[in-house]
């Protein structure tokens, strides 16, 4: 993780508490008084999305937030592409 051209974490995923601490250091105005009450987590049941889900669970616990999970698939994009191709540019 790089913030303001400074390597903050390398080869590891920070805990939520560590991430909040780092954000307070670099962007205190983002954290001061911030209240996250809903977290949206897209999942496709891959290992990466499973890790993201677990991280979101930690965030939800830390911020006392609710989690909404949405299942995403490549098929969604396959069906959208023809529709997107019909839009005209002005």
Secondary structure, 3 states (H helix, E strand, C coil): CEECCEECCCCCCCCHHHHHHHHHHHCHHHHCCCCCCEEEEEECCCHHHHHHHHHHHHHHHHHCCEEEEEECCHHHHHHHHHHHHCCCCC
